[in-house]
Amino acid sequence: MANENLETEMKNLKTKIQDNKVIIGKEKVLKQLKAKALNKIYLASNCPKELRSDIAHYAKLVGTAVVELDLNNEELGLFCRKNFFIAVLATTE
């Protein structure tokens, strides 16, 4: 069951990336999270513990869902078609 949900999340994320409705990077995501402007946050499997706990804390305060992906930061970068590693990204709609 959890695997099906993750596949659905990945399809939704791919659509958001194609529609340019994602924010990439720790600083931008935390800033928008504090402003309550995010729909959902995605974390790479090897996202640093400190960043993971910061995001979990603020997401809980504003009621934003956090999804932990099976992709590491290198794979997430490739998934987003970027030439850099991505530990965290978020959707805006």
N, C-alpha and C positions, 0 to 999 in steps of 0.2 A: 504493500500500500504506500509506504513512504517513498519507494522508488518511483511510483507513478506520479506522485505529487512533485517530486524533484524534476521529473521529465517535463511536466506541465510548466513548472517554474522556469525551466531553461528555455522552453518555447516562448513563453511570455517575455522573458528577458531578451531573447534574440529579436523579437518584434520591437521592443522598446529601444534597443540599440539601433536598429534600422531606422526607426522614426526619430532618432536623436533626442530621446526623452530620458537620458541617463546622465548622472553626474559621477565623475570618476575622481577618486583621490580622497585621502583622509581629511585634509583641511576643508575642502569644499563640501564634503558629505557632512562633517560635523557642524559646519556653519549653517547649512540648510536644515539639518536635523533640529538644531536649536531654534530655528525660525519656523519649525513645524511645516516645512514645505516639501517633505518627502512622502512618497507613497509606500515604498518598501526598500529595505537595505539588503544587499547581498555581500557576504563575506567569503573570501577564499578559504580553503581548508587550512592553509598555513598562515592565516592572518595573525599578526603579533598579538600576544595575550593582552597587553596594555590597551591597544586599539580596540580589540574585541570587547573588553570590559567597559571602556569609555562609551562605545556605541551602544552596548546593551543597556547601560545606565540611562543615557539620554533617550534612547528609543522607548524605554519603559515609561519615562516621565511624560513623553508626548504621545504615546500609544501607537508607535510605528512598528510594523512587523520587521523582524530580522530573519533572513534565510541564510543558513550555512550551506555552502555548496560543496560538492565533492571535488571540485577543481582547485588545484593550488594556484598561487598568484601568477605563475608563468602561463599555465593553461588558461586561466581567466583572461589574461592579456591577449592570448591568441584567439580565444572565443570572441572577444570584442574587436578583433582585427586591429590591435594596437601593437606597436613595436616596443612595448615596455610592460613590466609586471604590474598587475593590479591586485591589491589586497582587499579593497573595498570599493563598491559602487552602489548607486541608488537610483531608483526610478522616481520621476517627478510627477507622473500622472498615473 
